Amino acid sequence: MLPVPCPFCGVRPETEFVCAGEVLPPRPSDPQAMTDAAWADWVVLRNNTRGEHAERWWHARGCGSWFVLQRNTVTHELLPTDPAVGDLQ
């Protein structure tokens, strides 16, 4: 089981959390002006980064907080976390 470091509760078992995927770029300010292909790319395509990237995590069975976790997709190393600030999309 993957031990996940919640910034509020400390290290807890992975089963208490929900991973909501990578942190997305900001939502386009005027999606109506985008082409269908560009909008579909923003909605569907993800980087699927090999190595370190930022993910959104929710401590669903704990404190209920959202936070950003840096995870290495190769080694599964979890890097220091920060509480979620602003719009996580």
C-alpha positions as CSV (number, residue, x, y, z in Angstrom):
1,M,0.0,0.0,0.0
2,L,1.2,3.5,-0.9
3,P,1.7,5.7,2.2
4,V,0.3,9.2,1.2
5,P,1.5,12.3,3.1
6,C,-1.6,14.5,3.8
7,P,-0.4,18.0,4.7
8,F,-3.0,18.1,7.5
9,C,-3.2,14.5,8.9
10,G,0.3,13.2,8.2
11,V,1.1,10.0,6.4
12,R,-2.0,7.9,5.9
13,P,-2.8,4.7,3.8
14,E,-3.6,5.2,0.1
15,T,-7.1,3.7,0.6
16,E,-8.2,6.9,2.4
17,F,-7.5,9.1,-0.7
18,V,-8.9,9.7,-4.2
19,C,-6.4,10.7,-6.9
20,A,-8.1,13.2,-9.3
21,G,-5.3,13.2,-11.9
22,E,-2.7,15.7,-12.9
23,V,-3.0,19.4,-12.2
24,L,-4.4,21.0,-15.4
25,P,-3.4,24.2,-17.0
26,P,-5.8,27.1,-16.4
27,R,-9.2,26.8,-18.0
28,P,-9.3,28.8,-21.3
29,S,-10.9,32.3,-20.6
30,D,-13.1,32.1,-23.7
31,P,-13.8,28.5,-24.7
32,Q,-16.4,29.6,-27.2
33,A,-13.6,31.2,-29.3
34,M,-11.7,27.9,-29.4
35,T,-11.9,25.5,-32.3
36,D,-13.6,22.2,-31.5
37,A,-10.2,20.4,-31.9
38,A,-8.5,22.8,-29.5
39,W,-11.3,22.5,-26.9
40,A,-11.2,18.7,-27.2
41,D,-7.5,18.7,-26.7
42,W,-7.8,20.8,-23.5
43,V,-10.7,18.6,-22.1
44,V,-9.3,15.2,-23.0
45,L,-5.6,15.1,-23.6
46,R,-3.2,14.9,-20.7
47,N,0.6,15.0,-20.6
48,N,1.0,11.5,-19.1
49,T,4.5,12.7,-17.9
50,R,7.2,10.1,-17.2
51,G,8.8,11.2,-14.0
52,E,7.8,13.9,-11.6
53,H,4.4,15.7,-12.0
54,A,1.8,17.4,-9.9
55,E,-1.4,15.5,-9.1
56,R,-4.6,16.6,-7.2
57,W,-5.5,14.4,-4.3
58,W,-8.6,14.4,-2.0
59,H,-8.4,13.0,1.5
60,A,-11.9,11.5,1.1
61,R,-11.8,9.2,4.1
62,G,-10.0,11.6,6.4
63,C,-10.0,15.4,6.7
64,G,-11.7,16.0,3.4
65,S,-9.0,18.4,2.2
66,W,-7.7,18.7,-1.4
67,F,-4.0,19.1,-1.9
68,V,-1.4,18.9,-4.6
69,L,1.1,16.1,-4.4
70,Q,4.3,15.7,-6.5
71,R,4.6,12.1,-7.6
72,N,7.3,10.4,-9.7
73,T,5.4,8.1,-12.1
74,V,8.5,5.9,-12.5
75,T,9.5,5.3,-8.9
76,H,6.2,6.3,-7.2
77,E,8.2,8.5,-4.9
78,L,5.9,11.0,-3.2
79,L,7.4,14.5,-2.8
80,P,6.3,17.2,-0.3
81,T,2.7,18.3,-0.5
82,D,1.0,21.7,-0.5
83,P,-2.6,22.4,0.4
84,A,-4.7,23.2,-2.7
85,V,-4.8,26.9,-3.4
86,G,-7.0,28.5,-6.0
87,D,-8.8,26.8,-8.9
88,L,-7.6,23.2,-9.4
89,Q,-9.9,22.7,-12.4
